[in-house]
Amino acid sequence: MSEWQFKLLYDGECPMCRREADWLLRRSRNGRLAFEDISAPGFDASRYGLTQGQVMGVMHGVFPDGRVVTKVEAFRQAYKMVGLGWLLAPTRWPLLRNLADWGYECFARNRVAIGRWFGLKRCESDRCETTLDKK
């Protein structure tokens, strides 16, 4: 297995986040995409120059050289690593880029409620809700 080329920082206590990470993990057969659960004991956001509130607020991804990307760009990179970059390619276009990031921010702030609409149980703790409220 090769070394990872991109790491997605996801909230393992959030059912929607876990579902997306699991979906990507099943498609990550070449080892290029790694995952790190930001709700795991011992996770230290400062290792990436971030706060726990920042990583809980929106999706983050990290390159091996330490560069951090957020929001839809993190998803674009993750999808690229599993060979599905073409699915999110249009979100790079100037008008769609801003719209996609704005839409994602709205989604991230309301992800727990949206998950309930789809029948997903709440976060395993109140941590993801309270952190988002503090954003």
N, C-alpha and C positions, 0 to 999 in steps of 0.2 A: 504494500500500500504506500502511495506517495505521501509526502508531507502536505498539510493543508495549505491552501492558497487564499482562503477567506474563512473567517470565523463569524458566525452569527450569534449575537448575544440575545438570548430569548428568556422570557419569564416562564419558568416551568410550573409556576403555581396558577397561571392563567390558562384555562381550558382552550381558548382560541389560539393562543400563542403555542401551546404544546401541540395542538393539532397541526398547525402549519409546520412546526419544526419536525414532527414525526413524518409528515408528508414529504418534506425535503430530504430527511434522513433516508427514507426508503429509496429515494432516487439518487442519493450520493454514493455511488458504487466505486468511484475512483479515489476517494479520500481527499479530494480537493476542497471540500466543504466540511468545516468543523463546527461544533456547537458548544456553547457554554451557557449553562443555566444561571441566570442572574439572581435567582432566589435560593440557590444552593448554599448551604453553610460554607463559609470560607470564601465565597465570592467577594472579590475586592475590586470595585469599580475604579478606584484610584490607580490601579495597575495600568489602566488605559487612559489616565488623565481625566476621568469622569467622576461624577458623584452617583450615588445610588438613585437619587431622584431623577437624574438625567437618563440613566439606562432604563428606569421604569417608565419614563414618560413616552418614549418613542423607540422604535427598533434601531439598534446599532449593529454595525458590523466592523470587523477589524481585519486589516491586512497584516501579513507577517512583519512588515517594516514598521508597524505601529499606527499607520494611518487609520483614522476612524471615519466611517460614513454613517449617515443616519437616514431615517424615513424610507422613502421608496428606493433611494439609491442602495440601501442595504439589501432590500429584496432583489433589486436588479442584479446585484453582484452574486447573491446566493443562487438565484435562478440560473445565472450564467454558469456557475460552477457545476450545476447538475445537467447542463445541456439544454436548458429551457429559457435561455436569455431572450430569445425571439418573442416570447410571450409578453415581456415587459418592455421591449425595445421602443414601442411608440411613446412610452412615458418619458423618454429622453427628449422628445420634440419640444421646442421652447414653450408653446402654449400648454401642452399637456403636462409638461414637467411641473410647472407651478400648480396646475389644477390637481395633479396626482398627489403632490406633497401636501397641499391644503386638505384634500379629501382624506389622506392618511392621518393627518393630525386630528381631524374630527373623529375619525374611526378610533384612533388610539385613546382619545379622551373618553370615549363611550364604549370601549370594547367589552366591558363587563355586561352592560345593559344589552348590547347587541348580541352577545353570546347567549343571554337568556332568551332573546327572541328566537334563536335557533335551537333552543332546548338544551343548551349546554349549562352544566351546573356552574355556580359561582366559583370564584377563585377559592383555592383551598384555605386561604387565610384572607384577612381584610387588607393585607399588605398592598396588593396592586391597586385597590380602590383608593386607599388613603394616600398612597404616594402620588397617584394621578391628581388627586384633589389638591395636593400641595404644590403642584407644578407652577 
